């Protein structure tokens, strides 16, 4: 499992859209490597399982893009100019890829940025003198004329994947294989949502704020679990079918996308046996009606992210 997949440099290339009319659709951006040469690629798939679609994606981007709530900005984590994975920085750009700038760069690297619901802050994980989960005011970077605190604020010791509650009052994150929730103002002790399990990662808060997804290692595979935000009613959604990781709610909260090797995937495609094929799947919020979205058998999905609602794509 790639814990910080954003370390892998994957360029998102501007797709030619001449003589095509923009239409709105729901889609997922994914970064992959494929075949024995480990050739990287980035493309968009629809959520019906029919394959890839052309999208008016911004150029000059790498890492995992995450659009701001208003769709005007993109935040991502990527290798810094020196190109060392441990030296990753967090970048901000306009949604068209312009005005790209570094917003935070630590000697040990900065990873997994996530927008606050109001778009004014991000949370992220940093390997700094004090490794953990941090907050950063983004208004200083979006509007330099504003007076605000551009220094990171330490929130909690943690290891990866912070994600905001929809009301902005709490943050979920991973620490030493457990999933914790903490107030975004740092008040109260963190709540452990996975105390009865080990090796849990990739938490993701539902759009209605009521539930949290994460994946956990189960003897020889990963399953995806959902739990109420207060830690009650833990449910295994994937029930031991394949190895399933990186669950993510759809913008409307009705679907869950995830990476899996089920259905005969998991075959060696890289230069060694650690690079094996997988695909993006989507299921209902209760784990039913699983559909495979990415259709190639010769690729490994490194990361994916949902496109913003009403994102414009090119139609024939």
C-alpha positions as CSV (number, residue, x, y, z in Angstrom):
1,X,0.0,0.0,0.0
2,X,1.3,3.4,-0.9
3,X,0.8,5.5,2.1
4,X,1.6,8.9,0.6
5,X,0.8,8.3,-3.1
6,X,1.1,12.0,-3.8
7,X,4.9,11.6,-3.7
8,X,4.8,10.1,-7.2
9,X,5.1,12.8,-9.9
10,X,2.2,12.5,-12.3
11,X,1.6,15.3,-14.7
12,X,-2.0,16.2,-15.5
13,X,-2.0,17.3,-19.1
14,X,-4.4,19.7,-20.7
15,X,-6.7,17.8,-23.0
16,X,-7.4,19.3,-26.4
17,X,-11.0,20.4,-26.6
18,X,-11.2,22.2,-30.0
19,X,-14.7,22.1,-31.6
20,X,-16.2,20.4,-28.6
21,X,-19.0,21.8,-26.4
22,X,-18.6,21.7,-22.6
23,X,-21.2,19.5,-20.8
24,X,-21.5,18.7,-17.1
25,X,-20.9,15.3,-15.7
26,X,-19.7,13.4,-12.6
27,X,-16.3,11.9,-13.0
28,X,-13.1,10.8,-11.2
29,X,-9.6,11.8,-11.9
30,X,-7.0,9.1,-11.4
31,X,-3.3,8.7,-11.7
32,X,-1.9,5.3,-12.8
33,X,1.2,3.5,-13.9
34,X,1.0,0.6,-16.3
35,X,2.9,-2.1,-18.1
36,X,6.4,-3.3,-17.3
37,X,7.9,0.2,-18.0
38,X,5.8,1.8,-15.2
39,X,4.7,4.5,-17.5
40,X,2.6,7.1,-15.7
41,X,-0.7,8.5,-17.0
42,X,-3.6,10.6,-15.7
43,X,-7.1,10.5,-17.1
44,X,-10.8,10.9,-16.1
45,X,-13.4,8.1,-15.9
46,X,-17.2,8.5,-15.6
47,X,-19.0,7.0,-12.7
48,X,-21.3,4.7,-14.8
49,X,-18.5,2.3,-15.7
50,X,-18.4,3.1,-19.4
51,X,-14.7,4.1,-19.4
52,X,-12.6,7.3,-19.8
53,X,-13.9,10.7,-20.8
54,X,-12.2,13.8,-22.2
55,X,-12.0,16.6,-19.6
56,X,-10.9,20.2,-19.7
57,X,-8.3,19.6,-17.0
58,X,-5.7,22.2,-16.1
59,X,-2.1,21.8,-17.2
60,X,1.0,22.4,-15.1
61,X,-0.2,20.2,-12.2
62,X,1.3,17.1,-10.5
63,X,0.4,15.2,-7.4
64,X,-3.2,14.6,-6.3
65,X,-5.3,17.6,-7.1
66,X,-8.0,18.7,-4.7
67,X,-10.4,21.5,-5.8
68,X,-11.4,24.2,-3.3
69,X,-15.1,24.3,-2.3
70,X,-15.8,27.1,-4.7
71,X,-13.8,25.4,-7.5
72,X,-11.5,28.3,-8.1
73,X,-8.3,26.8,-6.6
74,X,-6.4,23.5,-6.6
75,X,-4.2,22.3,-3.8
76,X,-1.8,19.4,-4.2
77,X,1.3,17.7,-2.7
78,X,4.2,17.1,-4.9
79,X,7.9,16.6,-5.0
80,X,9.7,19.8,-4.5
81,X,12.1,21.2,-7.1
82,X,15.0,19.0,-6.0
83,X,12.8,16.0,-6.8
84,X,13.3,14.0,-3.6
85,X,10.2,12.2,-2.3
86,X,11.0,13.1,1.3
87,X,11.2,16.7,0.3
88,X,7.6,17.1,-0.9
89,X,5.9,20.5,-0.8
90,X,2.3,21.7,-1.0
91,X,1.3,23.7,-4.0
92,X,-1.6,26.1,-4.8
93,X,-2.8,27.1,-8.2
94,X,-5.8,28.4,-10.0
95,X,-8.2,25.8,-11.3
96,X,-6.8,26.4,-14.8
97,X,-3.3,25.6,-13.5
98,X,-2.0,29.2,-13.5
99,X,-0.5,31.1,-10.6
100,X,1.2,28.0,-9.2
101,X,3.1,28.6,-6.0
102,X,4.5,26.8,-3.0
103,X,2.5,27.4,0.2
104,X,4.4,25.2,2.6
105,X,7.7,23.3,2.3
106,X,9.3,21.4,5.2
107,X,12.6,19.7,5.3
108,X,10.9,16.3,6.0
109,X,8.1,16.9,3.5
110,X,4.4,18.0,3.5
111,X,1.6,15.7,2.4
112,X,-2.1,15.0,2.2
113,X,-3.6,18.6,2.0
114,X,-7.3,19.0,2.6
115,X,-9.5,22.1,2.2
116,X,-11.7,23.3,5.0
117,X,-15.4,23.5,4.0
118,X,-15.3,27.3,3.8
119,X,-12.1,27.3,1.7
120,X,-10.2,29.5,4.0
121,X,-7.8,26.9,5.5
122,X,-6.1,23.6,4.7
123,X,-5.0,20.8,7.0
124,X,-2.1,18.6,6.1
125,X,0.5,16.2,7.5
126,X,4.2,17.4,7.8
127,X,7.4,15.6,8.8
128,X,8.9,18.6,10.6
129,X,10.7,19.1,13.8
130,X,7.3,18.4,15.3
131,X,5.7,15.7,13.0
132,X,1.9,15.8,12.9
133,X,-1.2,17.4,11.6
134,X,-1.1,21.2,10.8
135,X,-3.5,24.0,9.8
136,X,-2.7,26.7,7.4
137,X,-4.6,29.9,6.5
138,X,-4.9,30.0,2.7
139,X,-6.4,33.5,2.4
140,X,-2.9,35.0,2.5
141,X,-1.9,33.1,-0.6
142,X,-5.2,33.5,-2.5
143,X,-5.3,37.3,-1.8
144,X,-1.9,38.6,-0.8
145,X,-3.3,42.0,0.1
146,X,-5.1,40.4,3.1
147,X,-3.5,40.5,6.5
148,X,-3.6,37.0,8.0
149,X,-1.4,34.4,9.7
150,X,0.6,32.6,7.1
151,X,2.5,30.4,9.7
152,X,1.4,26.8,10.1
153,X,-0.5,25.9,13.4
154,X,0.2,22.5,15.0
155,X,-3.0,20.6,15.7
156,X,-2.1,17.1,16.8
157,X,0.5,14.4,16.5
158,X,-0.5,12.2,13.6
159,X,0.8,10.3,10.5
160,X,-1.4,11.1,7.5
161,X,-4.7,11.7,5.7
162,X,-6.4,14.6,7.6
163,X,-9.9,15.3,6.4
164,X,-12.5,18.0,7.6
165,X,-16.0,17.4,8.9
166,X,-18.5,19.3,6.6
167,X,-19.2,21.9,9.4
168,X,-15.4,22.6,9.8
169,X,-15.5,21.8,13.5
170,X,-13.6,18.5,13.5
171,X,-10.8,16.8,11.6
172,X,-10.3,13.0,11.2
173,X,-6.8,11.6,10.6
174,X,-4.6,8.5,10.9
175,X,-2.0,7.9,13.7
176,X,-0.1,4.7,14.1
177,X,-2.7,2.7,12.3
178,X,-5.6,4.1,14.1
179,X,-8.3,6.6,13.1
180,X,-8.8,9.7,15.3
181,X,-11.1,12.6,15.4
182,X,-10.1,15.9,17.0
183,X,-11.7,19.4,17.2
184,X,-10.3,21.7,14.6
185,X,-9.6,24.3,17.3
186,X,-7.5,21.7,19.2
187,X,-9.9,21.4,22.1
188,X,-10.7,18.1,23.8
189,X,-8.8,14.8,23.5
190,X,-8.8,13.0,20.2
191,X,-11.5,10.2,19.8
192,X,-10.2,6.8,18.6
193,X,-12.7,5.4,16.0
194,X,-10.7,2.2,15.4
195,X,-9.5,1.1,18.8
196,X,-10.6,-2.6,18.2
197,X,-8.6,-2.9,15.0
198,X,-5.0,-2.3,13.7
199,X,-3.5,-0.9,10.6
200,X,-6.3,1.4,9.6
201,X,-5.8,4.3,7.1
202,X,-7.4,6.7,4.6
203,X,-10.2,8.3,6.6
204,X,-12.9,10.2,4.7
205,X,-15.8,12.2,6.2
206,X,-19.3,11.9,4.6
207,X,-20.8,15.0,3.0
208,X,-23.7,14.9,5.6
209,X,-21.1,14.8,8.5
210,X,-22.7,11.7,10.0
211,X,-20.2,8.9,9.0
212,X,-16.6,8.3,8.4
213,X,-14.9,5.8,6.0
214,X,-11.5,4.2,6.4
215,X,-9.7,1.0,5.3
216,X,-8.1,-1.6,7.7
217,X,-5.8,-4.5,7.1
218,X,-7.5,-7.8,7.9
219,X,-5.0,-10.7,8.1
220,X,-4.2,-10.9,4.3
221,X,-6.3,-8.1,2.8
222,X,-7.8,-4.7,3.4
223,X,-11.5,-4.1,4.0
224,X,-13.4,-0.8,4.0
225,X,-15.4,0.2,7.1
226,X,-17.9,2.9,7.9
227,X,-18.6,4.2,11.4
228,X,-20.7,6.9,12.8
229,X,-18.8,10.1,13.7
230,X,-19.2,9.4,17.4
231,X,-17.5,6.0,17.0
232,X,-20.6,3.8,17.1
233,X,-22.1,1.3,14.6
234,X,-18.9,0.1,12.8
235,X,-19.8,-1.8,9.6
236,X,-17.6,-3.7,7.2
237,X,-18.7,-2.7,3.7
238,X,-16.5,-4.8,1.5
239,X,-16.8,-8.1,3.5
240,X,-13.5,-9.6,2.5
241,X,-13.9,-9.5,-1.2
242,X,-10.5,-8.5,-2.6
243,X,-8.2,-6.0,-1.0
244,X,-9.9,-2.6,-0.8
245,X,-8.3,0.8,0.0
246,X,-8.6,4.6,-0.1
247,X,-12.4,4.9,0.2
248,X,-13.9,8.3,-0.8
249,X,-17.5,9.5,-0.7
250,X,-19.1,10.9,-3.8
251,X,-20.0,14.7,-3.5
252,X,-23.7,13.7,-2.9
253,X,-22.8,11.0,-0.4
254,X,-24.7,8.3,-2.2
255,X,-21.7,6.4,-3.6
256,X,-18.3,5.3,-2.4
257,X,-15.3,5.0,-4.7
258,X,-12.3,2.9,-3.8
259,X,-9.2,1.0,-5.1
260,X,-9.4,-2.8,-5.2
261,X,-7.7,-5.8,-6.8
262,X,-11.0,-7.9,-6.8
263,X,-12.3,-9.7,-9.9
264,X,-9.0,-11.3,-11.0
265,X,-6.9,-8.2,-10.6
266,X,-3.7,-8.2,-8.6
267,X,-1.5,-9.6,-11.4
268,X,2.2,-8.5,-11.7
269,X,2.5,-5.6,-14.2
270,X,5.7,-3.8,-13.0
271,X,9.4,-4.6,-12.8
272,X,8.9,-6.6,-9.6
273,X,6.1,-8.3,-7.8
274,X,5.2,-5.3,-5.7
275,X,3.6,-3.5,-8.7
276,X,0.3,-5.3,-9.3
277,X,-2.8,-4.4,-11.2
278,X,-5.9,-2.9,-9.6
279,X,-8.8,-0.7,-10.5
280,X,-11.3,2.0,-9.3
281,X,-14.6,0.6,-8.2
282,X,-17.7,2.4,-6.9
283,X,-20.5,1.0,-4.6
284,X,-23.6,2.3,-2.9
285,X,-23.1,3.8,0.6
286,X,-24.2,0.5,2.1
287,X,-21.7,-1.6,0.2
288,X,-24.1,-2.9,-2.4
289,X,-24.1,-2.6,-6.2
290,X,-20.3,-2.6,-6.8
291,X,-19.3,-1.4,-10.3
292,X,-15.8,-1.4,-11.8
293,X,-15.0,2.0,-13.3
294,X,-11.4,1.9,-14.7
295,X,-11.3,-0.9,-17.2
296,X,-7.7,-1.6,-18.1
297,X,-6.1,-4.7,-16.6
298,X,-2.5,-3.5,-17.2
299,X,-2.4,-0.6,-14.8
300,X,-2.1,0.2,-11.1
301,X,-4.1,3.1,-9.7
302,X,-1.9,5.2,-7.5
303,X,-4.5,7.9,-6.5
304,X,-7.8,9.3,-7.5
305,X,-10.1,12.2,-6.6
306,X,-13.7,13.2,-7.5
307,X,-14.2,16.1,-9.9
308,X,-16.1,19.0,-8.4
309,X,-19.8,19.1,-9.1
310,X,-20.8,20.6,-12.5
311,X,-17.2,20.2,-13.8
312,X,-17.0,20.9,-17.5
313,X,-16.0,18.1,-19.8
314,X,-15.7,17.9,-23.6
315,X,-18.4,16.2,-25.6
316,X,-18.0,14.9,-29.2
